[in-house]
Amino acid sequence: MLDTALRDGLDAVPDAPPALTEFLEDTLTPPDWVDFELVDRGAVAWWRAGGQLQLLALTAGSLAYGYSTSFARPLLLTGRLEQMAGRRLGETSRWVLQATRPGALHPGADGLKQTVRIRLVHALVRRHLRGSDAWDTANWGEPISVGDTLATGIIGFFTYPVAGLRDLGIDYSDDELEAMTHQWAWISHLMGVPHEYLPKSYAEAVEIADTAAAVEDVRIEGADRLVHALFFHGLVPARLVPKPLRRPVTALVGHTFAAVARHWMGPERADLLNIPDTRAKAVLPLVRAAVRLRVSARRMGLLPSDARMVRLELQTADRIMDLAGAAPPMTPGRTAEEPVAA
């Protein structure tokens, strides 16, 4: 019924229960505050950094940040990352590719549909954890709560990685920052965050991030295992690397991403996650130099338009995902494959 309603509207589901109607109300008829032109400008700004830097931001930024917060608990209890690190990263990358491209979040578009499906997957995981003896609601609150979802969308996928990319030299205009704020506010709303909690400006998004950093003062037991699985088991698809080279390539890539993550989150937080302080940090000046060259070329008009560059970057990212065999995003109908549903 969900898929039918997303494809053809609620009129195509005459026996839809009230819960489904309520669930899809804002999705099928977007609220007045959503400006899709601004959302699409945010998508162009989001991808302007390039696919390689966005992978770095997704992994060393978004996911590493998330695994150092209370949002790590559901992952630890479901076994999602430790058991299937590569698949988890592939699913997340596929979703980001679908949801953040221009036009993807319009009514009926694939990115919007996939985001709504993931929201339902989160609801299934939430129901499972609520009934689990291992979940301490009194001390931990609701699993995958509204606060967790807001932090994931606005901090984990937006302000935190954007701050990291700016550190590497990406130059965002004020208009681009506001457009990306609107983009991720709409994504977060589709994931279940009520409008009154969403940032109305980039300054409000940063305020949310600062507030979360001030109150998130707890060490999550086992979070270091998640980060280790991400960097050293999830980044290098085995099918793309000859067997004799898999171990050294995996180690090199893992340590490089870990060095960037350590730099972005700072040594104190990185030490809590046992992120190694290695010689790979020497790559940071090289990355900054490459970014400066790209920024200079853009300013001098030596690159295609931003919209054209984004199309090329997305096409390349799609091909890489296909070659790597990245798993498609999880859907409600495939929850039987999840450890949480075992």
MOURJO-V789445 format. One record per pair of residues at least 12 apart in sequence whose ideal C-beta (glycine too) atoms are under 10 Angstrom apart, sorted by the first residue. I is the first residue (numbers start at 1). GAP is how many residues later the second one is. If there is no record, write none. Layout:
BEGIN
I,GAP
I,GAP
END
This chain:
BEGIN
1,12
1,14
1,15
1,16
1,19
1,23
2,14
2,18
2,21
2,22
2,111
2,114
2,115
2,118
2,329
2,330
2,331
3,110
3,113
3,114
3,328
3,329
3,330
4,12
5,15
5,16
5,18
5,19
5,22
5,23
5,111
6,18
6,21
6,22
6,101
6,102
6,104
6,106
6,107
6,108
6,110
6,111
7,101
7,106
8,100
9,15
9,19
9,20
9,98
9,99
10,14
10,15
10,18
10,19
11,17
23,93
23,96
23,97
23,100
23,169
24,92
26,90
26,160
26,163
26,164
26,168
26,169
27,80
27,81
27,85
27,86
27,88
27,89
27,92
27,162
27,163
28,79
28,80
28,84
28,88
29,78
30,75
30,76
30,77
30,82
30,156
30,159
30,160
31,155
31,158
31,164
33,149
33,152
33,153
33,156
33,162
33,165
33,167
34,71
34,72
34,73
34,148
34,151
34,152
34,155
34,156
34,161
35,144
35,147
35,148
35,151
36,66
36,67
36,69
36,70
36,71
36,73
36,146
36,147
36,150
37,142
37,145
38,137
38,140
38,141
38,142
38,143
38,144
38,145
38,147
38,148
39,61
39,63
39,64
39,65
39,66
39,67
39,140
39,141
39,143
39,144
39,145
39,146
39,147
39,148
40,61
40,62
40,63
40,64
40,65
40,66
40,139
40,142
40,143
40,267
41,61
41,134
41,135
41,137
41,138
41,139
41,141
41,142
41,265
41,266
42,58
42,60
42,63
42,116
42,133
42,134
42,135
42,136
42,137
42,138
42,139
42,140
42,141
42,142
42,143
42,144
42,145
43,56
43,57
43,58
43,59
43,60
43,61
43,62
43,68
43,136
43,137
43,140
43,264
43,267
43,271
44,56
44,57
44,58
44,132
44,135
44,136
44,139
44,261
44,262
44,263
44,265
44,266
44,267
45,117
45,125
45,127
45,128
45,130
45,131
45,132
45,133
45,134
45,135
45,138
45,261
45,265
46,50
46,54
46,55
46,56
46,111
46,112
46,115
46,116
46,119
46,126
46,130
46,133
46,134
46,137
46,138
46,264
47,49
47,50
47,53
47,54
47,55
47,259
47,260
47,262
47,263
47,264
47,265
47,266
47,267
47,270
48,117
48,122
48,123
48,124
48,128
48,246
48,250
48,255
48,258
48,259
48,261
48,262
48,265
49,112
49,113
49,116
49,117
49,119
49,120
49,121
49,122
49,123
49,242
49,245
49,246
49,261
49,264
50,115
50,120
50,240
50,241
50,244
50,259
50,260
50,262
50,263
50,266
50,267
51,46
51,259
51,261
51,262
51,263
51,264
51,265
51,266
51,267
51,269
51,270
52,235
52,238
52,261
52,264
52,265
52,268
53,108
53,111
53,112
53,115
53,116
53,117
53,234
53,237
53,238
53,241
53,260
54,39
54,42
54,43
54,46
54,107
54,111
54,259
54,263
55,34
55,38
55,41
55,180
55,202
55,262
55,265
56,105
56,108
56,109
56,112
56,200
56,201
56,204
56,205
56,208
56,231
57,39
57,100
57,101
57,103
57,104
57,105
57,106
57,107
57,108
57,111
57,113
57,203
57,207
58,31
58,34
58,35
58,38
58,98
58,99
58,103
59,30
59,33
59,34
59,102
59,171
59,172
59,175
59,176
59,194
59,198
59,199
59,201
59,202
60,101
60,104
60,170
60,171
60,175
60,196
60,197
60,198
60,199
60,200
60,201
60,202
60,203
60,204
60,205
60,215
61,95
61,96
61,97
61,98
61,99
61,100
61,101
61,102
61,103
61,104
61,196
61,199
61,200
61,203
61,204
62,30
62,34
62,90
62,93
62,94
62,95
62,96
62,98
62,99
62,102
63,12
63,18
63,25
63,26
63,29
63,30
63,93
63,94
63,98
63,163
63,164
63,167
63,168
63,171
63,194
63,198
64,92
64,96
64,97
64,100
64,159
64,162
64,163
64,166
64,167
64,193
64,194
64,196
64,197
64,198
64,200
64,201
64,205
64,206
64,209
64,211
65,86
65,87
65,90
65,91
65,92
65,94
65,95
65,96
65,99
65,144
65,196
65,199
65,200
65,204
66,26
66,82
66,85
66,86
66,89
66,90
66,91
66,94
66,157
66,160
66,161
66,164
67,14
67,89
67,153
67,155
67,156
67,157
67,158
67,159
67,160
67,161
67,162
67,163
67,194
67,206
68,148
68,151
68,152
68,155
68,156
68,158
68,159
68,193
68,197
68,201
68,202
68,204
68,205
68,207
69,79
69,82
69,83
69,86
69,87
69,143
69,144
69,147
69,149
69,151
69,154
69,200
70,70
70,71
70,73
70,75
70,77
70,78
70,81
70,142
70,146
70,148
70,150
70,153
71,72
71,73
71,74
71,76
71,77
71,78
71,80
71,81
71,85
71,145
71,149
71,152
72,148
72,149
72,150
72,151
72,152
72,153
72,154
72,155
72,201
73,56
73,61
73,62
73,63
73,67
73,68
73,70
73,71
73,75
73,145
73,147
73,148
73,149
73,150
74,48
74,51
74,52
74,54
74,55
74,61
74,66
74,69
74,70
74,74
74,266
75,13
75,50
75,145
75,147
75,148
75,150
75,151
75,154
75,265
76,58
76,144
76,145
76,146
76,147
76,149
76,150
77,48
77,51
77,52
77,55
77,57
77,58
77,66
77,145
77,262
77,263
78,47
78,50
78,51
78,54
78,65
78,260
78,261
78,262
78,263
78,264
79,259
79,260
79,261
79,263
80,45
80,146
80,250
80,258
80,259
80,260
81,144
81,145
81,146
81,147
81,148
81,149
81,152
81,153
82,140
82,143
82,144
82,146
82,147
82,148
82,151
82,257
83,146
83,255
83,256
84,145
84,149
84,150
84,243
84,253
84,254
84,255
85,141
85,143
85,144
85,145
85,146
85,147
85,148
85,149
85,150
86,143
86,144
86,147
86,148
86,149
86,150
86,151
86,152
86,238
86,239
86,240
86,241
87,147
87,238
87,239
87,240
87,243
87,250
88,138
88,141
88,142
88,145
88,146
88,239
88,242
89,140
89,141
89,144
89,145
89,146
89,148
89,235
89,237
89,238
90,144
90,147
90,231
90,234
90,235
90,236
90,237
90,238
90,239
91,27
91,30
91,235
91,236
91,237
91,238
91,239
92,26
92,65
92,142
92,234
92,235
92,237
92,238
93,224
93,227
93,228
93,231
93,233
93,234
93,236
94,20
94,223
94,224
94,227
94,232
94,233
94,234
94,235
94,236
95,16
95,19
95,20
95,22
95,23
95,233
95,234
95,235
96,15
96,61
96,91
96,221
96,233
97,14
97,17
97,217
97,220
97,221
97,223
97,224
97,229
97,232
98,12
98,13
98,14
98,15
98,16
98,17
98,220
98,230
98,231
99,12
99,13
99,14
99,15
99,16
99,19
99,58
99,84
99,85
99,87
99,88
99,91
99,92
99,230
100,57
100,80
100,83
100,84
100,87
100,210
100,214
101,209
101,210
101,212
101,213
101,216
101,217
102,81
102,205
102,208
102,209
102,212
104,79
104,83
104,210
105,78
105,81
105,82
105,85
111,76
111,79
112,74
112,75
112,78
113,77
113,218
114,76
114,214
114,215
114,216
114,217
115,38
115,71
115,72
115,73
115,74
115,75
115,76
115,214
116,74
116,75
116,76
116,216
117,212
117,213
117,214
117,215
117,216
117,217
118,72
118,73
118,211
118,212
118,213
118,214
119,25
119,30
119,71
119,72
119,73
119,74
119,213
120,72
120,210
120,211
120,212
120,213
120,215
121,23
121,208
121,209
121,210
121,211
121,212
121,213
121,214
121,217
121,219
122,21
122,22
122,26
122,27
122,30
122,69
122,70
122,208
123,21
123,69
123,209
124,206
124,208
124,211
124,214
124,216
124,217
125,18
125,19
125,205
125,210
125,213
125,215
125,216
126,16
126,17
126,18
126,19
126,22
126,66
126,214
127,16
127,213
128,15
128,207
128,210
128,212
128,213
128,214
129,13
129,14
129,15
129,211
130,12
130,13
132,208
139,79
140,78
140,80
144,47
144,48
145,47
146,42
146,45
146,46
146,47
146,48
146,51
147,46
147,50
147,61
147,65
147,68
148,44
148,45
149,39
149,40
149,42
149,43
149,44
149,48
150,35
150,38
150,39
150,41
150,42
150,43
150,44
150,47
150,48
150,49
150,58
150,62
151,37
151,42
151,57
151,58
151,60
151,61
151,65
152,32
152,35
152,36
152,39
152,41
153,30
153,31
153,32
153,33
153,34
153,35
153,36
153,37
153,38
153,39
153,40
153,45
153,46
153,52
154,27
154,30
154,31
154,33
154,34
154,39
154,43
154,44
154,45
154,50
154,51
154,52
154,54
154,55
154,58
155,29
155,50
155,51
155,53
155,54
155,55
155,56
155,57
155,58
155,61
156,28
156,53
156,56
157,23
157,26
157,27
157,30
157,31
158,19
158,22
158,23
158,25
158,26
158,27
158,29
158,30
158,41
158,44
158,47
158,48
158,50
158,51
159,18
159,21
159,22
159,25
159,40
159,43
159,46
159,47
159,48
159,49
159,50
159,51
159,53
160,49
160,52
160,53
160,104
160,105
161,103
162,14
162,15
162,18
162,19
162,22
162,40
162,43
162,44
163,43
163,46
163,101
164,96
164,97
164,99
164,100
164,101
165,99
165,126
167,93
167,96
167,97
167,117
167,121
167,124
168,92
168,95
168,96
168,116
168,119
168,120
168,122
168,123
168,124
169,118
169,119
169,120
169,121
169,122
169,123
169,124
169,125
169,126
169,127
170,121
170,122
170,124
170,125
171,120
171,121
171,124
171,127
171,128
172,30
174,28
176,26
176,130
177,24
177,25
177,26
177,28
177,29
178,22
178,23
178,24
178,25
178,27
179,23
180,22
180,25
181,17
181,18
181,19
181,20
181,21
181,22
181,23
181,24
181,25
182,16
182,17
182,18
182,19
182,20
184,14
184,15
184,21
185,12
185,13
185,14
185,15
185,16
185,19
185,20
186,12
213,56
216,53
219,50
219,53
219,54
220,52
220,53
223,49
223,50
223,51
224,47
224,48
224,49
224,50
224,51
225,48
225,49
226,47
227,30
227,31
227,34
227,43
227,45
227,46
227,47
227,48
228,26
228,30
228,45
228,46
228,47
228,48
230,24
230,27
230,28
230,31
231,19
231,20
231,22
231,23
231,24
231,25
231,26
231,27
231,28
231,30
231,44
231,45
232,18
232,19
232,21
232,22
232,23
232,25
232,26
233,17
233,21
234,16
234,20
234,23
235,14
235,15
235,18
235,19
235,21
235,22
235,23
236,13
236,14
236,15
236,16
236,17
236,18
236,88
237,83
237,84
237,86
237,87
237,88
237,89
238,12
238,86
238,87
239,84
239,85
239,86
240,80
240,83
240,84
240,85
241,12
251,27
251,29
252,28
252,31
253,27
254,22
254,24
254,26
255,20
255,21
255,23
255,24
255,25
255,26
255,28
256,22
256,24
256,25
256,26
256,27
256,28
256,31
257,18
257,23
257,26
258,12
258,15
258,16
258,17
258,18
258,19
258,20
258,22
258,23
259,16
259,17
259,18
259,19
259,20
259,21
259,22
259,23
259,24
259,25
260,20
260,21
260,23
260,24
260,27
261,12
261,14
262,13
262,14
262,15
262,16
262,18
262,19
263,12
263,14
263,18
263,21
294,15
END
